[in-house]
Amino acid sequence: MKISKISFKNIHSLRGEHHIDFSSGPLAESGLFAITGATGSGKSTLLDVITLALFNKVPRIGAITETVIEDQGGIMTRNATDCYAEVEYIVEGKTYRSHWSIERNRNNNLKDRKQEITDVATGAIIDSGKSSVPAKNEALIGLSYDQFVKAIVLSQGQFSKLLKAKRDERNKLLEDITGAKDYRAIGIAVYRKFKDAKVARETQEVRLEEVELLPEEEKTKLIAQERELTKAKTTQKKALEVLKAEIDNKKGILKNELVLKTNNNLQKQLAKDLDAFKKEESRLQKHAKYVVHTPLISDYEQKDKALKEHTEELSKQTAHEKTVLKDYNDLLQQATTLLKKPVEPSEFNQALNTLNTKYSNLKKDEELAKTEAKLYEDAIKKLLGDINKDTVRIPFNGQPSTFVTGITPVENKVLGFLKTAQVDTTHQLEARENKVNESLAAVGSLKVAFTKYQSELQQKQSKETELKGSEAQVVKHSAILKDLDKELPVLDAEVTKLTKAEEHRKTHQSLEAHRNQLVDGEACPLCGALDHPFASQQPVFDVKADVLRTKKELLHAKRELKASTQALLKNDQATSKRLQKELLEAKKALQPKATAIEKLCASLEVATVKTSAAIESLEAQFLEDSKKLAQIKKALHLRDLITDLKASVKLWEEKTRLKAEKESKRKALYEGDGLQETIQTLLNRWSANTQNRSHTTKTIATLNAKIEEVSKKRSAFETVLKDILKQEGIDSLQELKANILSESQAENIRRQQNTLQLKQERLKTEQTAALKELEGFKKAITTEDSLEELQNKYTSLEEESARTNQQIGVILTRLETDKKIKAKQEELLEKLKTLKKEERLWKTMNSLIGDANGKKFSNFVQDLTLEQLIGYTNLRLKDLSDRYILDIPTAAEADKNDALKVLDRHQGDARRTINTLSGGETFMVSLAMAFALSDLAAKNVKIESIFIDEGFGTLDPETLNQAITILEKMQNEGDKSIGVISHVEALKERITTQIKLEKMGSGYSTIEIV
């Protein structure tokens, strides 16, 4: 995973919009860069931008919400209304852009934040949403937030804590750093599982003890009782069935006697209803007799209604005919007034159309002349716009005759200027312009040539100064080397002598145990001597280890000084040689440029210039000539415009006169503007009136014919109806209609008739059936007991049977309960067996990894992680220093002090605690551990971007140099992009590519890449 670009706006103290590209420019070319600036300038803000855009979190705050921004004042720059953070990163060759932003609404309240991931190549949005984007980034990168900040953003403070902490604290820190908290949870879960399994087993045993079964003797007795009671129940059931049949017969007799009584009452009521229905039956008979006359009555009433309607319509049409004739006469009078002569009805349309055509032709001619005059007027205004561009030379006037008088003075002035300038044609002007332009181009070339000449002359002088400094450095470094060549042999001899003496001392110390065993008078097992002078006293050695170490360090320092001085001397000599060559080339390059300047001055017919001011003066002279030519060109153009203006004014004047002439003729024909509309209105009304007159005449004739026809048919129908009334002995048509019922009334009477008939038949059938059933029930009776006596016997026997059933139920329930308890006991035993097995499993697991706070398993796992981490750390530490190897304390050491140990290779692999290291040495080891954790946390993810946050201030110059060297090595080996946040000046000097943050007076900061 490699971070290629970050963009952000208004984050913390970095106000405004900023873009940092790690994939191109200085940052990509160097690979290793420093992030520098004063405290609070915003160095760590750059790291916040990365984690904010990817995971909506920053290390110093945690998850970012609207509340955090509002209440804590985090993330968004003070007084800003919006902010965003954006990161482009590369995974497996594909580039993704993760965007985070938030803004305020018009009420200064924060809106919901926006987050999205885009495929940079296609521009397609892969995912969007506050919760889904961080998860999608984690999936694409292959690192969680905690892994990301440990693998890519390395903070040194937590690793120095990790190095010096005791075992429990160390494992807790390591757990936090690696994010491996699940193992502690697993240990707690195992402990709780064991406890739960134990409680479950104990609970199951208690439940099993609570189970009680029936004694076998009591169970046998209950089975025998159940059999006896079942036999008694069968006898009772048969007796109940006999009693029930007798009771049903008694109830059947009573029921049918009641039915016959009710039936008799209903038949009496039915007879009354039939007598009352006779009146309705008579109405139905009359309806059946007279209903055949209904069509004749309907035809008569329709014709009578039609006669009345036609008579009313004839009256309306007669009144309308009078109105139409009045409108006819009004139209003839209006046409006469408009044409100023009487108009015959047959000539009405033609006369008005002729007038309309004459008026329209005059109107068109007038409009055409007006339009043409307006076109020429607009053209004149456009020409005036060009003529009066800089100042008002010719004022416009709406009257052509007045306007033309203002042209002549301006024309005379322009012609006079051209005559004075001695230019009359465009060709003459172009010739003079070409000459001036050639001179200006030559001046431009002269200016460029002179500037280049002066620049190269300054470079030559600069190289001469630089050469003098380089030659002085050669002399200085040569003198230093000469002194070192004298000092090194002497110092080397001293170190050799001191080394031999120290080795002799160590040999003597290693034989101390043997000397203590020597006894005067007894032979030495090595040499056979009987005298042992050093058996009772120690030999004296003058050389001390501290002196030897000091001399060695001095020798090493002088050798390194010689090597670095030789390198510097070689570099200075190469620089001097290069400068001499470049100086010679610069002198050769200057001569052609001086010659070119002389030629350009000759072409301009001036003396060779010596200063830039002379060139500027020459250029100003030609520019003045160019301005005069521009004025002449403008005058020529103005002359052409005035010529076109005069021609346009002549045409404008002609069309204005023609428009006035046409307008006068039109007004003589008709004063006003609405003639065409008036004529069209009269023609439309005349056409409508003609149609109305014709239509009204036809309508009146048609109505008279209809009235005559309908009147005849009505009389015929009326004669027939009178004959029918006479035959039937009915006085009027209204009486005949009253005897004819509506179909719904007739149908209702028929339904009542059918209902009464059906009711009569049903009562007769019901009476016959009841008599038959009554006879059958009486034959089936076998006892003289009353119904009440039979019911009492049945109830008593039923209660006795219920008691028997209850006794059987109790016995069966007890037997069934015992059976279920037996099955439950077997089930509980089987479950207890399973619970004991599970308890044994979790007891074993708990003894291995479980405890109440998860410490046992977590320590075990973190010890393994620590071993792996120390392995990676020693690989990284070897590149920083060959002196120390980090190690875990042994069991014996841990009992006394469980701090981490180091092996000191420079002191015979002496083993000591990490707390004995100096501040610089501690940082060096913690830096190695930080890189190791990056290797460990990355796992299968290729990490190509790393940011290291501070910690270099504790290093001495030599160790700092080694640290930077290993960073350069890491960058070159893996093509990584490594950023170092630091205040250390030496680091800034060594890492020249920097992202510099500078605090401003307003509390904001600026960013610069150098």
Secondary structure, 3 states (H helix, E strand, C coil): CEEEEEEEEEECCEEEEEEEECCCCHHHHHCEEEEEECCCCCHHHHHHHHHHHHHCEECCCEECCHHHHHHCCCCECCCCCEEEEEEEEEECCEEEEEEEEEEECCCCCECCCEEEEEECCCCCEEEECCCHHHHHHHHHHCCCHHHHHHHCEEECHHHHHHHHCCHHHHHHHHHHHHCCCHHHHHHHHHHHHHHHHHHHHHHHHHHHHCCCCCCHHHHHHHHHHHHHHHHHHHHHHHHHHHHHHHHHHHHHHHHHHHHHHHHHHHHHHHHHHHHHCHHHHHHHHHHHHHHHHHHHHHHHHHHHHHHHHHHHHHHHHHHHHHHHHHHHHHHHHHHHHHHCCCCCHHHHHHHHHHHHHHHHHHHHHHHHHHHHHHHHHHHHHHHHHHHCCCCCCCCCCCCHHHHHHHHHHHHHHHHHHHHHHCCCCHHHHHHHHHHHHHHHHHHHHHHHHHHHHHHHHHHHHHHHHHHHHHHHHHHHHHHHHHHHHHHHHHHHHHHHHHHHHHHHHHHHHHCHHHHHHCCCCCCCCCCCCCCCCCCCCCCCCCCCHHHHHHHHHHHHHHHHHHHHHHHHHHHHHHHHHHHHHHHHHHHHHHHHHHHHHHHHHHHCCCCCCCCHHHHHHHHHHHHHHHHHHHHHHHHHHHHHHHHHHHHHHHHHHHHHHHHHHHHHHHHHHCCCCCHHHHHHHHHHHHHHHHHHHHHHHHHHHHHHHHHHHHHHHHHHHHHHHHHHHHHHCCCCHHHHHHCCCCHHHHHHHHHHHHHHHHHHHHHHHHHHHHHHHHHHHHHHCCCCCCHHHHHHHHHHHHHHHHHHHHHHHHHHHHHHHHHHHHHHHHHHHHHHHHHHHHHHHHHHHHHHHCCCCCHHHHHHHHHHHHHHHHHHHHHHHHHHCCCEEEECCCHHHHHHCCCCEEEEHHHCCEEEEHHHCCHHHHHHHHHHHHHHHHHHHHCCCCCCEEEEECCHHHCCHHHHHHHHHHHHHHHHHHCCEEEEECCCHHHHHHCCCEEEEEECCCCCEEEEEC
